[in-house]
């Protein structure tokens, strides 16, 4: 029986982790948007 191994390039794995972290931040910060000077009237 032949066992096939799947290799994921390290860069792809790192990009996936970065994407997941950005997604978490965007989901958390979705309820609060900081107001900067000039944004409010």
ZICOR-V643765 format. One record per pair of residues at least 4 apart in sequence whose C-alpha atoms are under 7 Angstrom apart, sorted by the first residue. I is the first residue (numbers start at 1). J is the second residue. D is the distance in Angstrom with one decimal. If there is no record, write none. Layout:
BEGIN
((I;J;D) (I;J;D))
END
This chain:
BEGIN
((8;12;6.8) (8;13;6.8) (9;13;6.5) (10;14;6.2) (11;15;6.1) (12;16;6.2) (13;17;6.4) (14;18;6.2) (15;19;6.1) (16;20;6.2) (17;21;6.2) (18;22;6.2) (19;23;6.1) (20;24;6.2) (21;25;6.3) (22;26;6.1) (23;27;6.1) (24;28;6.1) (25;29;5.9) (26;30;5.7) (29;33;6.7) (35;39;6.1))
END
